[in-house]
Amino acid sequence: MGRAFDVYAGPGLDGKREAAWRALIVAHAVVVEKIERALLEAELPPLGWYDVLLELSVAPDRRLRMHELARAVVLSRSGLTRLVDRLEKAGLLVREPDPSDRRGAFAVLTDEGRDMLRQMWPVYATGIAEHFGAHVSDEEAQVLTEALSRVLVADRED
């Protein structure tokens, strides 16, 4: 019996690139699921919280406008608003009005948020090391970094 559909290979998409794409997204999903499970077992918040806290921790004055934060963590505005609500309720960040835009607001990392980030990192780092790093050579890591960096640069130029 044949396949239910034939995969379309259009301009720039051959079998090797399609296979690489599928391997990337499936591996990402599997590793993230394992890291999420480890965070849960350690009674820590989900990985999405870490991403927001990390972006705020490296931002100037530990603050970003909501739309900047949404772009940094690749969430829709509504998804980010719900997540920021939960983080604010947990005391990990606060919202402050943007004096230059009465409709806008900043998300600002609290000391408690910085402490939570520090608690989460060892679990996250262990997951990355065990489920990703252990399977990738130094040379492969360099190739992946270079290739994915080109993808990100091209996206920012669009």
C-alpha positions as CSV (number, residue, x, y, z in Angstrom):
1,M,0.0,0.0,0.0
2,G,1.4,3.5,-0.9
3,R,1.7,6.5,1.2
4,A,-1.5,8.5,1.8
5,F,0.2,11.6,0.3
6,D,3.3,12.5,-1.5
7,V,5.6,15.0,0.2
8,Y,5.9,18.1,-2.0
9,A,9.5,19.1,-2.5
10,G,9.4,22.7,-3.7
11,P,12.1,25.2,-4.4
12,G,14.9,24.8,-1.8
13,L,13.2,21.8,-0.1
14,D,14.7,18.5,-1.0
15,G,14.5,15.2,0.9
16,K,17.6,16.0,3.0
17,R,16.3,19.4,4.1
18,E,12.9,18.0,4.9
19,A,14.5,15.2,6.9
20,A,16.6,17.7,8.8
21,W,13.6,19.9,9.5
22,R,11.6,16.9,10.8
23,A,14.5,15.7,12.9
24,L,14.9,19.2,14.4
25,I,11.3,19.7,15.4
26,V,10.8,16.1,16.7
27,A,14.0,16.2,18.7
28,H,13.1,19.6,20.1
29,A,9.7,18.3,21.2
30,V,11.1,15.2,22.8
31,V,13.9,17.0,24.7
32,V,11.5,19.8,25.9
33,E,9.1,17.2,27.1
34,K,11.8,15.5,29.2
35,I,13.0,18.9,30.6
36,E,9.4,19.8,31.4
37,R,9.0,16.5,33.3
38,A,12.2,17.1,35.3
39,L,11.1,20.6,36.2
40,L,7.7,19.2,37.4
41,E,9.4,16.5,39.4
42,A,11.6,19.2,41.0
43,E,8.4,21.1,41.9
44,L,9.5,24.0,39.7
45,P,7.5,26.0,37.2
46,P,7.2,25.1,33.5
47,L,9.9,25.8,30.9
48,G,7.9,28.7,29.4
49,W,8.3,30.6,32.7
50,Y,12.0,30.1,32.5
51,D,12.1,31.6,29.0
52,V,10.3,34.8,30.1
53,L,12.4,35.1,33.3
54,L,15.6,34.7,31.3
55,E,14.7,37.3,28.7
56,L,13.9,39.8,31.4
57,S,17.1,38.9,33.3
58,V,19.3,39.9,30.4
59,A,17.3,43.0,29.4
60,P,18.4,46.5,30.3
61,D,17.1,47.2,33.8
62,R,15.6,43.7,33.8
63,R,12.5,45.1,31.9
64,L,11.0,44.8,28.5
65,R,7.9,46.2,26.9
66,M,5.3,43.5,26.5
67,H,5.5,43.4,22.7
68,E,9.3,43.1,23.0
69,L,8.9,40.2,25.4
70,A,6.4,38.5,23.2
71,R,8.8,38.6,20.3
72,A,11.7,37.4,22.4
73,V,9.9,34.3,23.7
74,V,7.9,33.7,20.4
75,L,4.4,33.9,21.9
76,S,1.3,35.6,20.8
77,R,0.3,38.7,22.7
78,S,-2.7,36.9,24.3
79,G,-0.5,33.9,25.2
80,L,2.1,36.2,26.7
81,T,-0.5,38.2,28.6
82,R,-1.8,35.0,30.3
83,L,1.7,33.8,31.1
84,V,2.7,37.2,32.5
85,D,-0.5,37.2,34.6
86,R,0.6,33.9,36.2
87,L,4.2,35.1,36.7
88,E,2.9,38.3,38.3
89,K,0.6,36.4,40.6
90,A,3.6,34.2,41.6
91,G,5.6,37.4,42.4
92,L,8.2,36.7,39.8
93,L,7.6,39.9,37.8
94,V,5.6,43.1,38.0
95,R,4.0,45.2,35.4
96,E,4.8,48.9,35.3
97,P,3.2,51.5,33.1
98,D,5.2,52.8,30.2
99,P,5.4,56.6,30.7
100,S,5.9,57.1,27.0
101,D,2.9,55.1,26.0
102,R,-0.2,55.1,28.3
103,R,-1.5,51.9,26.6
104,G,1.8,50.1,27.0
105,A,3.4,48.4,29.9
106,F,6.8,46.9,30.9
107,A,7.3,43.5,32.4
108,V,9.9,43.8,35.1
109,L,11.8,41.0,36.7
110,T,11.6,40.9,40.5
111,D,14.3,39.6,42.9
112,E,12.0,36.5,43.4
113,G,11.9,36.0,39.7
114,R,15.7,36.1,39.5
115,D,15.9,33.6,42.3
116,M,13.5,31.3,40.6
117,L,15.5,31.5,37.4
118,R,18.6,30.4,39.4
119,Q,16.6,27.5,40.9
120,M,15.4,26.3,37.5
121,W,18.7,26.6,35.6
122,P,20.4,23.5,37.1
123,V,17.5,21.3,36.2
124,Y,17.3,22.8,32.7
125,A,21.0,22.6,32.2
126,T,21.1,18.9,33.2
127,G,18.3,18.2,30.8
128,I,20.1,19.9,27.9
129,A,23.3,18.1,28.7
130,E,21.7,14.6,29.1
131,H,19.1,14.7,26.3
132,F,20.9,16.9,23.7
133,G,24.5,17.6,24.5
134,A,25.4,14.0,25.1
135,H,24.4,13.1,21.6
136,V,26.1,15.9,19.7
137,S,29.8,16.2,19.0
138,D,31.7,19.5,19.3
139,E,31.8,19.7,15.5
140,E,28.1,18.9,15.1
141,A,27.3,21.6,17.8
142,Q,29.3,24.1,15.8
143,V,27.5,23.2,12.5
144,L,24.1,23.3,14.2
145,T,24.9,26.7,15.7
146,E,26.1,28.2,12.5
147,A,23.2,26.8,10.4
148,L,20.5,27.9,12.8
149,S,22.1,31.3,13.3
150,R,21.8,31.8,9.6
151,V,18.1,30.9,9.8
152,L,17.6,33.5,12.6
153,V,19.5,36.2,10.8
154,A,17.5,35.7,7.6
155,D,14.3,35.9,9.7
156,R,15.3,39.2,11.2
157,E,16.1,40.6,7.7
158,D,12.6,39.8,6.5
